[in-house]
Amino acid sequence: MSPSDKSPSPRGSTLPLLRSELSLMFRRRRTWAMLAALAAIPVLIAIAAKFRSPSHAGDGPPFLDRVTQNGLFVVLTAMVLCVPVFLPLTVGVTAGDTVAGEANMGTLRYLLAAPSGRFRLLAVKYVGAAAFCAAATAAVVLAGSIVGLILFPSGPVPLLSGTMVNAWEAEGRILLVGAYVVVSLLGFAAIGLFVSTLTDMPVGAMAATVVLSIVAQVLGALPQLDWLHPWLFTNYWMGFADLLRDPIVWGSFGSNAVLQLGYIAVFGALSYGRFATKDILS
């Protein structure tokens, strides 16, 4: 299919296409397997904390020592573990499969013949990846909240600034943390979409996307590259701790949102530039 096939789509065709994309994504066993694996992480953390030996106090990730004091810390501990590794892994798999997966199965040209238009199809694919970012984060937050409240006491929660807040306000802070994490992953999803337009092999696109997240975090850990850190899409990923202070420090949230928006704009444009001129043979 040549670039001249980019005829405008009829009005109103985006919503059915989006519904179809979301329905297909959330009917896949792979999607639910990844969500289940993410939900299992806070469950395993809670079980480990419940039966933890006192002699190992102080070991493990941040917030782990506070889990037994209040179950809401299960979510925060899970986030510390999931944000650098597990969430990028699952989002990389989903975003890397968006276009390359369709090309590999031979369904891409049929989607474009619907007609849907290349820009509209690409936008729907990105929205689907963004929806998975939200679902993946929600799986961690929901599972962590439930298992934490079942296995451990609840009540006033100490913030990082030392202020005590009630359980409802603490849960609100956790929802803010979840929103922060979703925003953090949106730029990464745009990168995965771009990588997915470069190949017809979804496994290669998935692997390359995940590797990029690892490389960015390694670069972010090198003090010799301080000048580069503000431009890395991973730079503010762990900045959600600022939402656990009193008063809330919004600087990291705003800077993170602006950075991710920049990545969405740049890699969205690159994705369209590549996809609009790509010969669709399968």
N, C-alpha and C positions, 0 to 999 in steps of 0.2 A: 504494500500500500504506500503510495507516494505522499509527500507533504501536501499536495494539492487536495487531499481528502479531508482537510480540516474545515469542513463546512459547518456553519453554525448549527447548533442543536435547537430543536424546538423548545419554547419556553415550557417549564414544568417538568422537563425530563430528568433534572438533576435529582430530585427527591426519590423517585423510584430507583434510580441507579444507586443512590446512597443506601437506600433500604436494602437493596440486593447485596451490596458490598458488605454491610454490617451483618446481614443475615448469614451470608456465606462465611464470614470470619468467625462468628460465634456459634456456627454449627460444626466447625472443624474440631476434631478430637485433639489436634495439636494445640489449639488455642486453650481449650479447657485443661489440658495436661499442664501447660505452662502456668495458667492461673492457679491450678491446684498446687503445683510445686512452690509457687510464691506464697500461697496461703499456708503451706506446711512450715515455712521458715519461722514465723512467729510462734507457731505451735511447738516446734522443736525447742526454740529458745525458752519458752515457758516451762516445758517439761524439764529441761536441763537445769533451769534456775530452781525449780521446785525440789529437785533431788540433789542439789549441789552441796558438796561438802563445805563446811565453814572454813576449812583450811585453804580453800581455793578462792577466798574472798579477794577481790581486787584484780583477779584475772579476767580476761575476756574483753569484749567491746564496751564502749561507753554506755552508761545507763544500766548495765547488767546487774550491778550490785543493788540498784534501787527497785528491781522488778519485784522482789519479795515484799517490799514495803508498800507498793501500789501497782496493781495490775496494768495500769495505763502505760507504764514504762516498757511493757512488752513491745508495743508498737514502735516506740522510739528506738529501742535496741534493734528491732528488725529493720528499721529504716537505715540505720547506720551500716548494717550488713548488706542490705539489698541495693541501695543507691549506687555504690561503686561497681558492683559485679552483677547481681542477679537481674535487676531491672534492665540495665543496658543489654544483657544477654537476650532476654525475651523480646525486648523492643527491637533489637537488631535483627532478630529472626523474622519478626513480623514486618518491619519496614523493608528489609532486604528482599522480601518475597512479593512485595506489592505489584510491581510491574514484571519483574523477571519470572515470577511464578506463572503469571498468565501467559507470557511468551513461551515458557517451557511446556505448558500444557496445550499450546496451540489455540487458546481462546482469546488472545489479545485482538486479533484482527476482527473477530466476530463482535467483540465489545465496541470497537471503533466503527463497525458497520451498522450499529444499532439504530440511528446514529447517536453518538454521545459527544463527539468532538474530543480532541486530544487534551485540550486544557481542562475541560470539564471532567474527563476521566481521571486525569492526574490529580485534580483537586479532590475528587471523591476518594481516590486511593490514599491521599494524605490524611483526609479526615478519618478514614478507617484506621490508619496507623495511630492517629491521635486518640481515637476512641479506645484503642488497646492500651495506650499509655495510661489513660484514666482508669480502665478496668484493672490493669495490673497493680496500680497503686492502691486502688480500692480493695483489692484482694488482701493485700498486706495489712492495711488499716483495719478492715472488718474482722479478719481472722485474729489479728493481734488484740483488738479490743475485746472480742468475745472470750478468747481463751484466757486473757489476763484477768477479766472480771470473774471468770469461773474459778480459777486456781488461786487467785491472790486477793487480798483485801482492797477495797476502794475507799476513797475519802479525799481529804485535802492533799493536793500535790505540790511539792516544792519546785519552783521554777529555778532556772540557772542563776537568777539574780538573788535567790534566797526567799522571795515572796511566796506565800502559800496561797493557792487558789482552790476553789471547790472543784468537785469532780466534773460538773457540767462545763465550767469554764476550761478545765484542762482538756476535756474532750473537744471543745471548740478549737483549742490550740492545736490539737492533733489533726483536726480536719484542715486547719490552715497549713500544717506541715505537709499533709497529703496534697493540697493544692499547689504548694511550692514544688513538690517533687514532680507533679504532672507537668508544670510549666518547664521545669528543668529538662524534661525528656523531649519536649516538642522540637527543639532545634536538632537534637540527635535523630529524631524521626525524619526530619527533612533531609538530613544527610543520607540516611538509609534509603529514602525514596530516590535521591539522585544516583546513588550507587546501583540501585535496582534498574535504572534506565540504561546502564552501561553494558549490561550483559543479559543473555537469555538463560543463564544458569543460576537459579535461585540460591543454591548452596554456596556458590562463590560470592554472591551479593551479601548473603547473611554473614558469612565469615569475615568479609572485608569490613562490613559495618561494625561488627563487634570488635574487630582488631583496632579500628579507628578510635573507639571509646577507650580501649586499653592504652593506646599510644598517647592519646590526649591526657590521660591521667598520669602516665609516666612523665610526660613533659611538664605537667603541672607540679610534679614533686621535685623537680630539679631547680634549686635556687639560682643556678647560673642563667636560667631562662626567665627571670622575673619579668622582663619586658614583654614576654609572650603570654604570660599567664592571664592577663585580663581579656585576651582575645580567644582563649580556649573555651569551647562550649561546656566543658566540665568544671570551669573555674569556680562557679557558685553552687555546685551540686550539694555540698555539705553545709551550705549557709543557712539551712533551716533552723539551726540552733538559735538564731536571732529571734525567732518567733516564740521562744521559750523564756524570754526575759520580760521584766516588768519595769517600764513600759515596753511594748513590742518595738523592736528596731526594724523598720521597714526598708532600710537601705539595701540590704542584700536581695530582698524580694524584688524591688524595683530594678536594680542593676541586672539581676538574673533575667527578668522578663524582657528588658531591652536587648540583652545579649542574645537570648533565644529568638526574639523577633527578628534580629538581624540575620541569624542563621537561617531562619525560615524564609526570609526574603531572598537571600543570596542563593541558597541551595534550591529553593523553589524555582527561581529564575533559571538556574543551571539545569534543573530537571526538565523544565519546559523546553529550553533551548535544545537539549539533547533529544527529547521525545518528539518534538515537533518536526525534526528533520530526520528522524529515524525511519528506515524502511522496515515496515512490519511484515515479516514473511511467515509468521506462525501465529 
